[in-house]
Amino acid sequence: MSTQPRDHTAYFTFRDQLLGPLRTTVLSSQQLCEAGRLIYGHADGLSLYGIPATDMVAKGIALLGRTVIECSIDAYTAPVADALAELQAATPPQGPDADNPLIADLFCGSGNFGYHLGRRLTRPVHAAELDPAVFGTARNNLDRIGSTITLTLTDYRDLLRELPARSTHDTYVVEPPWGPAFSAAGLDLTRTSPPVPEILADIRRSRGGLPCHVAIKANDQIAHDSLARSFSGARHLATITPAPCLPHGANMDFHLYELQG
Ligand SMILES: C[S@@+](CC[C@H](N)C(=O)[O-])C[C@H]1O[C@@H](n2cnc3c(N)ncnc32)[C@H](O)[C@@H]1O
């Protein structure tokens, strides 16, 4: 791993390119490695489905510019899956199909978050992705790795309608695009697209009163207390804070909540 001081200006310039002109372009091996270096400090810091950036193209993995910025990497999602597994092992599940909980990755992107939760918890995963270009690459990648995730090109609300509540251990991954919700003031979760409070209300409505778990990605600078405000009435279970790679305000944090019915 490089010990050179990191050039964060180059990161922000590259980020703008990946979310702009390269948004729906499948990145080359060189671009994937560059993304790994600029975001995580070394090429293989970008690793999804257990496959580091240097091996991705050889293994048939295709990632769009936007997904490389938006994804949650192995080193972040695996500890979240471990924390959730520990929490759920300590609490007996309840509900009509208590021992057969579902995982719903509502904003699939690469599908890497659902992939790790499904593997760690040995559960079936249902995923929704609305952008046909992202869906196409995620479909390709999940096929390449032999994943059994059920991925649908659809709006997350349609997926919720298809998935009646089974268990208090049902888990929803909530990672909507940030867009203008991410600014110098921090991340405002009430301004994501769609806003997090709206997504949580949709989840609640789909559950007929049965509580569930929610995993959410945020960052290390939350604007307007919007995480606590979005989850008002929910129970905070855990926060997983990966070692920061970028300047304050640009690093990811993950949170687990119990959402009441
Ligand atoms: C931040 S990314 C998710 C990243 C993902 N967790 C990963 O690890 O790669 C958000 C994704 O949600 C998709 N999306 C946006 N609105 C959606 C909606 N209404 N329903 C389903 N997917 C949506 C976007 O196309 C984008 O790919």
The ligand as a MOL file (V3000), in Angstrom:
LIG
                    3D

  0  0  0     0  0            999 V3000
M  V30 BEGIN CTAB
M  V30 COUNTS 27 29 0 0 0
M  V30 BEGIN ATOM
M  V30 1 C -25.9850 4.5920 -4.0390 0
M  V30 2 S -26.3860 3.4600 -5.2980 0 CHG=1
M  V30 3 C -26.4350 1.9350 -4.4480 0
M  V30 4 C -25.0880 1.3580 -4.2220 0
M  V30 5 C -25.0860 -0.0800 -3.8310 0
M  V30 6 N -25.5300 -0.2830 -2.4730 0
M  V30 7 C -23.7310 -0.7150 -4.0570 0
M  V30 8 O -23.0920 -1.1810 -3.0990 0
M  V30 9 O -23.2910 -0.7300 -5.2070 0 CHG=-1
M  V30 10 C -28.0780 3.7760 -5.6070 0
M  V30 11 C -28.6810 2.9560 -6.7390 0
M  V30 12 O -30.1030 3.0440 -6.6370 0
M  V30 13 C -30.6580 3.1030 -7.9340 0
M  V30 14 N -32.0020 3.7260 -7.7930 0
M  V30 15 C -32.3170 5.0510 -7.7600 0
M  V30 16 N -33.6380 5.2270 -7.5390 0
M  V30 17 C -34.1650 3.9770 -7.4270 0
M  V30 18 C -35.4820 3.4970 -7.1740 0
M  V30 19 N -36.5110 4.3520 -7.0380 0
M  V30 20 N -35.6720 2.1560 -7.0870 0
M  V30 21 C -34.6260 1.2840 -7.2460 0
M  V30 22 N -33.3500 1.6900 -7.5060 0
M  V30 23 C -33.1230 3.0140 -7.5900 0
M  V30 24 C -29.6600 3.9340 -8.7210 0
M  V30 25 O -29.8140 3.7000 -10.0960 0
M  V30 26 C -28.3300 3.4560 -8.1340 0
M  V30 27 O -27.7820 2.4220 -8.9040 0
M  V30 END ATOM
M  V30 BEGIN BOND
M  V30 1 1 1 2
M  V30 2 1 2 3
M  V30 3 1 2 10
M  V30 4 1 3 4
M  V30 5 1 4 5
M  V30 6 1 5 6
M  V30 7 1 5 7
M  V30 8 2 7 8
M  V30 9 1 7 9
M  V30 10 1 10 11
M  V30 11 1 11 12
M  V30 12 1 11 26
M  V30 13 1 12 13
M  V30 14 1 13 14
M  V30 15 1 13 24
M  V30 16 1 14 15
M  V30 17 1 14 23
M  V30 18 2 15 16
M  V30 19 1 16 17
M  V30 20 1 17 18
M  V30 21 2 17 23
M  V30 22 1 18 19
M  V30 23 2 18 20
M  V30 24 1 20 21
M  V30 25 2 21 22
M  V30 26 1 22 23
M  V30 27 1 24 25
M  V30 28 1 24 26
M  V30 29 1 26 27
M  V30 END BOND
M  V30 END CTAB
M  END
